[in-house]
């Protein structure tokens, strides 16, 4: 249950004036594993993000939008794990080289590795994501994780929150490493 993370990111856009995340089509999800063998998929319902014309990417994930399909678990994660009263958002940032996208055609899939930083629970971690980028027919740029990004709870000082969740739920274990996947759609800013 550590989130995220997040994930992400990067895009290959053409040389346009900037891009905004289409929240209605985008998704960031993660898998938690409890009692060594029970895996469950969760997501964040709200996201926002932009890529400016210099390739600066920023995605904001409101942690209070976590959705586990169990209301009491949602509340416990907000309060005990993410501590949303102190740390409302996770922030993913990256600097993307947009030059490779100049010759991309609609439907072409370009695979890349992108470095990104995730700021979660007051601690920042650098990571890398393997992504597939596609220019959609409607002009959107789609960025999908090729492989999940692993987010480690200890890197963001979330271990105590995980342990508190384990105790309150009477579980023998909750994994501290979480695979995070994403499907992101960016539209040209108008």
URFEN-V586093 format. One record per residue. N is the residue number from 1. SS is DSSP state (A for helix, B for strand, O for the rest). NEAR is the number of other ideal C-beta (glycine too) atoms within 8 Angstrom. Layout:
# URFEN-V586093
N&SS&NEAR / N&SS&NEAR
This chain:
# URFEN-V586093
1&O&12 / 2&O&16 / 3&O&16 / 4&O&15 / 5&O&17 / 6&O&17 / 7&O&17 / 8&O&18 / 9&O&16 / 10&O&14 / 11&O&14 / 12&O&12 / 13&O&11 / 14&O&8 / 15&O&6 / 16&O&9 / 17&O&5 / 18&B&10 / 19&B&13 / 20&B&9 / 21&B&13 / 22&O&10 / 23&O&8 / 24&O&4 / 25&O&8 / 26&O&13 / 27&B&9 / 28&B&17 / 29&B&11 / 30&B&18 / 31&B&11 / 32&B&11 / 33&B&10 / 34&B&12 / 35&O&7 / 36&O&7 / 37&O&5 / 38&B&7 / 39&B&7 / 40&B&9 / 41&B&7 / 42&B&12 / 43&B&10 / 44&B&13 / 45&O&6 / 46&O&8 / 47&O&15 / 48&B&8 / 49&B&14 / 50&B&11 / 51&B&13 / 52&B&7 / 53&O&7 / 54&O&4 / 55&O&10 / 56&B&10 / 57&B&16 / 58&B&10 / 59&B&16 / 60&B&10 / 61&B&17 / 62&B&10 / 63&A&14 / 64&A&8 / 65&A&10 / 66&B&14 / 67&B&9 / 68&O&9 / 69&O&4 / 70&O&6 / 71&A&5 / 72&A&6 / 73&A&9 / 74&A&11 / 75&A&8 / 76&A&12 / 77&A&13 / 78&A&12 / 79&A&10 / 80&A&10 / 81&A&14 / 82&A&14 / 83&O&10 / 84&O&10 / 85&O&4 / 86&O&6 / 87&O&10 / 88&O&7 / 89&B&8 / 90&B&14 / 91&B&11 / 92&B&18 / 93&B&11 / 94&B&13 / 95&B&8 / 96&O&13 / 97&O&6 / 98&A&12 / 99&A&5 / 100&A&9 / 101&A&13 / 102&A&8 / 103&A&4 / 104&O&11 / 105&O&6 / 106&O&6 / 107&O&8 / 108&O&8 / 109&B&7 / 110&B&11 / 111&B&8 / 112&B&10 / 113&B&7 / 114&B&12 / 115&B&9 / 116&B&16 / 117&B&11 / 118&B&16 / 119&B&10 / 120&B&17 / 121&O&10 / 122&O&8 / 123&B&9 / 124&B&6 / 125&B&11 / 126&B&6 / 127&B&11 / 128&B&7 / 129&B&13 / 130&B&9 / 131&B&15 / 132&B&9 / 133&B&17 / 134&B&11 / 135&B&14 / 136&O&11 / 137&O&5 / 138&O&4 / 139&O&7 / 140&O&11 / 141&B&13 / 142&B&11 / 143&B&15 / 144&B&11 / 145&B&14 / 146&O&7 / 147&O&5 / 148&O&8 / 149&B&16 / 150&B&8 / 151&B&20 / 152&B&11 / 153&A&14 / 154&A&8 / 155&A&8 / 156&A&14 / 157&O&9 / 158&O&14 / 159&A&9 / 160&A&7 / 161&A&12 / 162&A&14 / 163&A&8 / 164&A&10 / 165&A&15 / 166&A&12 / 167&A&7 / 168&A&8 / 169&O&9 / 170&O&4 / 171&O&9 / 172&O&5 / 173&O&8 / 174&B&11 / 175&O&8 / 176&O&11 / 177&B&9 / 178&B&17 / 179&B&9 / 180&B&17 / 181&B&10 / 182&B&16 / 183&B&11 / 184&B&16 / 185&B&13 / 186&B&15 / 187&B&9 / 188&B&9 / 189&O&9 / 190&O&2
